[in-house]
Amino acid sequence: MDHRLFDAARSGDMTTVQLLLQEDPLLLDRFSMSSLENPLHVSAFSGQVVFTEEILRGKQDLALEPNQQGFTPLHIASASGKIEVVRALLRVGPNHVLCRLKDKDGSIPLHCAVQRGRIEVVKELVSSFPESLKEVNASFETPLHVAVKNNQVEATKLLLEEIKKRDMSPEILNMENREGNTILHLATLGKQLQASFFFFFTHHLHTSVGWF
């Protein structure tokens, strides 16, 4: 593949992109269904929004394709906190497909955003597809499991609020991961949450599902 396109994806060089597509109108088709990185993977990591939008106009299907690690462009943009790229990808939809695509560990983009504490991305993903709050990875962990496990306090707060607002509390808060741990088990036995936040967390569980 022409390395110039990947260089342009990193730098956002739109002149080069347009020249390459004029030279070879089928250039983007050659990435389709490959196991290699496509230009969207690179622009997602680099945060090049205009480049991303241009590629999506030429070949929307590239947004669905994983790289060798199983990451789609939305996984990469979500983990990297590139909120404008996330929005550009979600605009091409359908969101119920993009937001549910899983990497090799079974994680969806919301898992990735939560793990890194990308709060604005978490808000965008949940707003675009609320059902992603219920999705589990290969370890049967919901995004809330991942937030607690990684001591992402702000992400945990946000997810708890979204779960309660959408009347999903009993279902999600009682879900067990592969080891049989609920969210409360992780928070208490694993001592993952900051002490200053623990009261908020347990109070929410009490008012939502009647624990304690």
Residue frames as qw, qx, qy, qz and C-alpha x, y, z in Angstrom:
[[0.000, 0.885, 0.465, 0.000, 0.00, 0.00, 0.00],
 [0.343, 0.667, -0.030, 0.661, 1.08, 3.56, -0.72],
 [0.510, -0.342, -0.482, 0.625, 2.81, 4.82, 2.42],
 [0.068, 0.210, 0.057, 0.974, 1.99, 8.39, 1.39],
 [0.486, -0.526, -0.442, -0.540, -1.65, 7.84, 2.36],
 [0.704, -0.486, -0.451, 0.254, -0.64, 6.74, 5.86],
 [0.413, -0.049, -0.152, 0.896, 1.72, 9.70, 6.18],
 [0.174, -0.377, -0.254, -0.874, -1.17, 11.96, 5.19],
 [0.622, -0.546, -0.525, -0.200, -3.40, 10.27, 7.77],
 [0.623, -0.351, -0.383, 0.585, -0.90, 11.09, 10.51],
 [0.268, -0.139, -0.023, 0.953, -0.42, 14.71, 9.48],
 [0.284, 0.702, 0.513, -0.405, -3.86, 15.50, 8.05],
 [0.101, -0.377, 0.470, 0.792, -2.37, 16.40, 4.67],
 [0.600, 0.520, 0.494, -0.354, -5.52, 16.78, 2.56],
 [0.382, 0.724, -0.371, -0.439, -3.68, 17.87, -0.58],
 [0.005, -0.363, 0.921, 0.142, -1.82, 14.57, -0.73],
 [0.452, 0.235, 0.811, -0.288, -5.03, 12.62, -0.08],
 [0.561, 0.667, 0.192, -0.452, -6.84, 14.30, -2.94],
 [0.286, 0.660, -0.604, -0.343, -3.91, 13.80, -5.32],
 [0.175, -0.205, 0.963, -0.010, -3.63, 10.11, -4.43],
 [0.504, 0.396, 0.696, -0.323, -7.33, 9.53, -4.97],
 [0.500, 0.725, -0.118, -0.458, -7.17, 11.30, -8.32],
 [0.132, 0.535, -0.803, -0.226, -4.26, 9.09, -9.35],
 [0.242, -0.029, -0.968, -0.053, -6.03, 5.93, -8.20],
 [0.532, -0.295, -0.057, -0.792, -9.81, 6.23, -7.61],
 [0.873, -0.206, -0.400, -0.187, -9.88, 2.63, -6.34],
 [0.279, 0.468, -0.651, 0.528, -7.15, 3.20, -3.76],
 [0.449, -0.317, 0.498, -0.671, -9.48, 2.96, -0.76],
 [0.916, 0.038, -0.121, -0.381, -11.08, -0.21, -2.10],
 [0.660, 0.367, -0.627, 0.191, -7.74, -1.98, -1.82],
 [0.073, -0.347, 0.693, -0.628, -7.93, -1.71, 1.97],
 [0.744, -0.173, 0.003, -0.646, -11.31, -3.37, 2.14],
 [0.972, -0.153, -0.035, -0.177, -11.50, -6.63, 4.10],
 [0.586, 0.465, -0.549, 0.374, -7.77, -6.68, 4.78],
 [0.745, -0.523, -0.353, 0.217, -6.27, -7.61, 8.14],
 [0.517, 0.083, -0.126, 0.843, -3.91, -4.63, 7.98],
 [0.060, -0.585, -0.320, 0.743, -4.36, -1.11, 9.23],
 [0.336, 0.672, 0.478, 0.454, -6.35, 1.16, 6.99],
 [0.237, 0.419, -0.064, 0.874, -5.99, 4.96, 6.87],
 [0.482, -0.674, -0.192, -0.526, -8.85, 5.48, 9.32],
 [0.823, -0.410, -0.286, 0.268, -7.00, 3.57, 12.04],
 [0.560, 0.061, -0.103, 0.820, -4.11, 6.01, 11.68],
 [0.055, -0.493, -0.121, -0.860, -6.22, 9.18, 11.48],
 [0.649, -0.629, -0.356, -0.238, -8.29, 8.02, 14.48],
 [0.754, -0.354, -0.237, 0.500, -5.16, 7.75, 16.61],
 [0.407, 0.110, 0.039, 0.906, -3.77, 11.04, 15.29],
 [0.039, 0.650, 0.494, -0.577, -7.05, 12.90, 15.76],
 [0.049, -0.163, 0.445, 0.879, -7.19, 14.08, 12.15],
 [0.427, 0.459, 0.605, -0.490, -10.89, 14.88, 11.81],
 [0.470, 0.645, -0.170, -0.578, -10.95, 16.40, 8.32],
 [0.181, 0.378, -0.870, -0.261, -8.92, 13.51, 6.93],
 [0.245, 0.134, 0.926, -0.256, -11.27, 11.04, 8.62],
 [0.489, 0.561, 0.364, -0.560, -14.31, 12.71, 7.10],
 [0.392, 0.603, -0.475, -0.508, -12.74, 12.70, 3.63],
 [0.064, 0.212, -0.970, -0.104, -11.94, 9.00, 3.80],
 [0.334, 0.302, 0.796, -0.404, -15.43, 8.21, 5.08],
 [0.510, 0.591, 0.015, -0.625, -16.91, 10.03, 2.11],
 [0.389, 0.503, -0.681, -0.364, -14.90, 7.79, -0.17],
 [0.593, 0.027, -0.803, -0.051, -15.31, 4.47, 1.66],
 [0.557, -0.535, 0.193, -0.606, -17.59, 4.31, 4.70],
 [0.955, -0.127, -0.256, -0.080, -17.04, 0.57, 5.13],
 [0.534, 0.392, -0.526, 0.534, -13.50, 1.22, 6.35],
 [0.342, -0.525, 0.347, -0.698, -15.04, 2.38, 9.64],
 [0.909, -0.224, 0.035, -0.350, -16.15, -1.20, 10.30],
 [0.861, 0.300, -0.380, 0.156, -12.84, -2.91, 9.72],
 [0.706, -0.685, 0.138, 0.120, -10.49, -4.07, 12.48],
 [0.268, 0.764, -0.586, 0.025, -6.72, -3.85, 12.39],
 [0.606, 0.216, -0.758, 0.109, -4.44, -6.73, 13.35],
 [0.041, 0.083, -0.744, 0.661, -5.21, -6.18, 17.04],
 [0.089, -0.520, -0.849, -0.042, -8.93, -6.28, 16.37],
 [0.050, -0.557, -0.312, 0.768, -9.40, -2.54, 16.91],
 [0.341, 0.731, 0.495, 0.323, -11.77, -0.61, 14.66],
 [0.245, 0.458, -0.025, 0.854, -11.18, 3.11, 14.08],
 [0.471, -0.694, -0.139, -0.527, -13.84, 3.82, 16.72],
 [0.853, -0.406, -0.215, 0.247, -11.99, 1.67, 19.29],
 [0.630, 0.105, -0.081, 0.765, -8.81, 3.62, 18.60],
 [0.014, -0.566, -0.081, -0.820, -10.40, 7.08, 18.66],
 [0.652, -0.654, -0.235, -0.302, -12.30, 6.18, 21.84],
 [0.836, -0.328, -0.181, 0.402, -9.23, 4.91, 23.68],
 [0.511, 0.172, 0.004, 0.842, -7.20, 7.92, 22.51],
 [0.085, -0.657, -0.431, 0.613, -9.83, 10.43, 23.57],
 [0.096, -0.054, 0.427, 0.897, -10.18, 11.91, 20.08],
 [0.310, 0.469, 0.640, -0.524, -13.74, 13.12, 20.57],
 [0.418, 0.587, -0.139, -0.680, -14.16, 14.88, 17.21],
 [0.251, 0.277, -0.860, -0.347, -13.02, 11.77, 15.34],
 [0.143, 0.217, 0.923, -0.284, -15.44, 9.72, 17.44],
 [0.392, 0.561, 0.345, -0.642, -18.25, 12.04, 16.39],
 [0.361, 0.512, -0.503, -0.596, -17.23, 11.88, 12.74],
 [0.114, 0.101, -0.980, -0.127, -17.27, 8.08, 12.82],
 [0.208, 0.358, 0.806, -0.424, -20.63, 7.96, 14.59],
 [0.385, 0.511, 0.006, -0.769, -22.16, 10.27, 11.99],
 [0.368, 0.287, -0.727, -0.503, -21.73, 7.61, 9.32],
 [0.719, -0.103, 0.441, -0.527, -23.51, 5.01, 11.52],
 [0.598, -0.599, -0.310, -0.434, -25.35, 2.83, 12.03],
 [0.157, -0.649, 0.545, -0.507, -24.42, 3.37, 15.66],
 [0.863, -0.264, 0.291, -0.316, -25.90, 0.11, 16.87],
 [0.935, 0.281, -0.103, 0.192, -23.33, -1.63, 14.68],
 [0.393, 0.668, -0.368, 0.514, -20.28, 0.60, 15.21],
 [0.343, -0.629, 0.428, -0.552, -20.72, 0.79, 18.98],
 [0.900, -0.235, 0.274, -0.246, -21.07, -2.99, 19.37],
 [0.776, 0.484, -0.385, 0.123, -18.07, -4.10, 17.33],
 [0.765, -0.616, 0.186, 0.036, -15.65, -6.03, 19.54],
 [0.218, 0.742, -0.634, -0.004, -11.88, -6.30, 19.59],
 [0.614, 0.195, -0.765, 0.032, -9.97, -9.51, 20.27],
 [0.095, 0.022, -0.781, 0.617, -10.69, -9.20, 24.00],
 [0.118, -0.577, -0.802, -0.100, -14.39, -8.75, 23.34],
 [0.143, -0.533, -0.307, 0.776, -14.31, -5.07, 24.27],
 [0.305, 0.795, 0.451, 0.268, -16.49, -2.51, 22.54],
 [0.318, 0.561, -0.066, 0.762, -15.38, 1.12, 22.10],
 [0.462, -0.765, -0.021, -0.448, -17.11, 2.11, 25.34],
 [0.893, -0.375, -0.070, 0.239, -14.95, -0.34, 27.31],
 [0.673, 0.240, -0.016, 0.700, -11.86, 1.28, 25.77],
 [0.002, -0.699, -0.026, -0.715, -12.98, 4.83, 26.56],
 [0.685, -0.684, -0.070, -0.241, -13.90, 3.93, 30.14],
 [0.896, -0.177, -0.105, 0.393, -10.62, 2.15, 30.80],
 [0.511, 0.236, -0.024, 0.826, -8.68, 5.29, 29.84],
 [0.154, -0.609, -0.443, 0.640, -11.06, 7.70, 31.57],
 [0.104, 0.109, 0.418, 0.896, -12.09, 9.49, 28.36],
 [0.174, 0.427, 0.648, -0.606, -15.15, 11.17, 29.85],
 [0.389, 0.482, -0.107, -0.778, -16.33, 13.17, 26.82],
 [0.337, 0.202, -0.823, -0.411, -16.04, 10.08, 24.65],
 [0.005, -0.208, -0.938, 0.276, -17.97, 8.01, 27.19],
 [0.312, 0.474, 0.370, -0.735, -20.78, 10.58, 27.11],
 [0.409, 0.433, -0.424, -0.683, -20.87, 10.53, 23.31],
 [0.252, 0.104, -0.942, -0.195, -20.89, 6.75, 23.02],
 [0.084, 0.310, 0.848, -0.421, -23.59, 6.26, 25.65],
 [0.355, 0.505, 0.158, -0.770, -25.73, 8.97, 24.06],
 [0.384, 0.379, -0.602, -0.588, -25.32, 7.40, 20.63],
 [0.696, -0.036, -0.677, -0.238, -26.11, 3.85, 21.75],
 [0.489, -0.552, 0.393, -0.550, -27.32, 3.47, 25.37],
 [0.981, -0.087, -0.048, -0.168, -27.53, -0.31, 25.08],
 [0.613, 0.494, -0.506, 0.353, -23.73, -0.39, 25.04],
 [0.339, -0.590, 0.485, -0.549, -23.92, 0.01, 28.82],
 [0.893, -0.166, 0.288, -0.304, -25.00, -3.64, 28.97],
 [0.797, 0.481, -0.365, 0.015, -22.33, -5.05, 26.66],
 [0.737, -0.577, 0.342, 0.080, -19.74, -7.39, 28.17],
 [0.286, 0.696, -0.641, -0.154, -16.23, -8.27, 27.09],
 [0.698, 0.172, -0.694, -0.047, -14.63, -11.72, 27.03],
 [0.228, 0.059, -0.776, 0.586, -14.35, -11.58, 30.84],
 [0.248, -0.645, -0.710, -0.138, -18.08, -10.81, 31.10],
 [0.273, -0.417, -0.293, 0.816, -17.26, -7.29, 32.29],
 [0.200, 0.880, 0.418, 0.107, -19.60, -4.42, 31.56],
 [0.334, 0.655, -0.101, 0.670, -18.14, -0.94, 31.01],
 [0.474, -0.774, 0.120, -0.402, -18.99, -0.24, 34.67],
 [0.936, -0.280, 0.044, 0.207, -16.95, -3.26, 35.78],
 [0.699, 0.357, -0.008, 0.620, -14.03, -1.87, 33.77],
 [0.027, -0.801, 0.064, -0.595, -14.42, 1.61, 35.28],
 [0.700, -0.673, 0.137, -0.197, -14.37, 0.29, 38.85],
 [0.949, -0.062, 0.060, 0.304, -11.59, -2.20, 38.16],
 [0.599, 0.381, 0.011, 0.704, -9.37, 0.57, 36.74],
 [0.336, -0.547, -0.369, 0.673, -10.23, 3.09, 39.48],
 [0.111, 0.292, 0.353, 0.882, -11.74, 5.51, 36.98],
 [0.008, -0.406, -0.645, 0.648, -13.78, 7.50, 39.46],
 [0.293, 0.386, -0.042, -0.874, -15.28, 10.09, 37.09],
 [0.392, 0.093, -0.751, -0.524, -16.16, 7.41, 34.55],
 [0.190, -0.254, -0.922, 0.221, -17.77, 5.34, 37.31],
 [0.143, 0.421, 0.414, -0.794, -19.85, 8.32, 38.43],
 [0.363, 0.315, -0.346, -0.806, -20.96, 9.05, 34.90],
 [0.356, -0.010, -0.884, -0.302, -21.88, 5.44, 34.14],
 [0.073, -0.327, -0.833, 0.441, -23.83, 5.10, 37.39],
 [0.245, 0.432, 0.197, -0.845, -25.79, 8.24, 36.55],
 [0.406, 0.248, -0.563, -0.676, -26.50, 7.08, 32.99],
 [0.261, -0.099, -0.960, -0.032, -27.52, 3.62, 34.17],
 [0.047, 0.402, 0.690, -0.600, -29.90, 5.05, 36.76],
 [0.287, 0.404, -0.063, -0.866, -31.34, 7.60, 34.32],
 [0.486, 0.210, -0.637, -0.561, -32.11, 4.84, 31.82],
 [0.813, -0.219, 0.243, -0.481, -33.65, 2.48, 34.41],
 [0.783, 0.328, -0.528, 0.005, -30.96, -0.14, 33.87],
 [0.202, -0.659, 0.592, -0.417, -29.71, -0.27, 37.47],
 [0.821, -0.250, 0.439, -0.266, -31.00, -3.64, 38.73],
 [0.931, 0.364, 0.019, 0.033, -29.89, -5.48, 35.61],
 [0.540, 0.675, -0.354, 0.356, -26.42, -3.99, 35.21],
 [0.222, -0.692, 0.517, -0.452, -25.46, -3.59, 38.87],
 [0.822, -0.253, 0.450, -0.242, -26.20, -7.25, 39.54],
 [0.840, 0.486, -0.239, -0.032, -24.28, -8.58, 36.53],
 [0.734, -0.535, 0.374, 0.184, -21.34, -10.83, 37.38],
 [0.325, 0.721, -0.566, -0.235, -18.04, -11.06, 35.55],
 [0.748, 0.232, -0.618, -0.071, -16.27, -14.32, 34.78],
 [0.285, 0.182, -0.774, 0.536, -15.04, -14.57, 38.38],
 [0.359, -0.575, -0.735, -0.007, -18.56, -14.07, 39.71],
 [0.268, -0.330, -0.313, 0.849, -17.95, -10.51, 40.89],
 [0.119, 0.871, 0.459, 0.128, -20.59, -7.81, 40.74],
 [0.227, 0.753, -0.090, 0.611, -19.67, -4.14, 40.76],
 [0.541, -0.765, 0.152, -0.316, -19.99, -4.04, 44.54],
 [0.944, -0.217, 0.080, 0.236, -17.67, -7.02, 44.92],
 [0.654, 0.438, -0.017, 0.616, -15.02, -5.26, 42.86],
 [0.046, -0.798, 0.079, -0.596, -15.41, -2.04, 44.82],
 [0.658, -0.672, 0.198, -0.276, -15.25, -3.62, 48.27],
 [0.942, -0.192, 0.186, 0.200, -13.09, -6.71, 47.93],
 [0.713, 0.385, 0.095, 0.579, -10.74, -5.17, 45.40],
 [0.321, -0.745, -0.153, 0.565, -10.78, -1.78, 47.13],
 [0.519, 0.344, 0.404, 0.670, -10.64, -0.16, 43.72],
 [0.027, 0.846, 0.309, 0.433, -12.48, 3.06, 44.46],
 [0.213, 0.377, -0.369, 0.823, -11.05, 6.07, 46.25],
 [0.209, -0.356, -0.767, 0.492, -12.28, 6.34, 49.83],
 [0.121, 0.296, 0.147, -0.936, -13.75, 9.80, 49.17],
 [0.454, 0.100, -0.488, -0.739, -15.95, 8.34, 46.44],
 [0.183, -0.079, -0.979, 0.049, -17.01, 5.15, 48.19],
 [0.212, 0.362, 0.611, -0.671, -19.92, 6.81, 50.03],
 [0.453, 0.408, -0.198, -0.767, -21.37, 8.11, 46.76],
 [0.363, 0.201, -0.848, -0.331, -20.99, 4.69, 45.19],
 [0.110, -0.181, -0.945, 0.250, -22.64, 2.70, 47.98],
 [0.287, 0.393, 0.392, -0.781, -25.41, 5.29, 48.40],
 [0.469, 0.325, -0.431, -0.699, -26.24, 4.95, 44.72],
 [0.328, 0.028, -0.936, -0.126, -26.42, 1.17, 45.00],
 [0.057, 0.270, 0.782, -0.558, -28.70, 1.51, 48.02],
 [0.381, 0.451, 0.192, -0.784, -31.13, 3.86, 46.29],
 [0.439, 0.359, -0.569, -0.596, -31.03, 2.00, 42.96],
 [0.646, 0.044, -0.730, -0.219, -31.28, -1.67, 43.87],
 [0.734, -0.564, -0.033, -0.378, -31.78, -1.75, 47.62],
 [0.760, 0.099, -0.490, 0.415, -28.37, -3.12, 48.59],
 [0.229, 0.143, -0.525, 0.807, -27.40, -2.37, 52.22]]
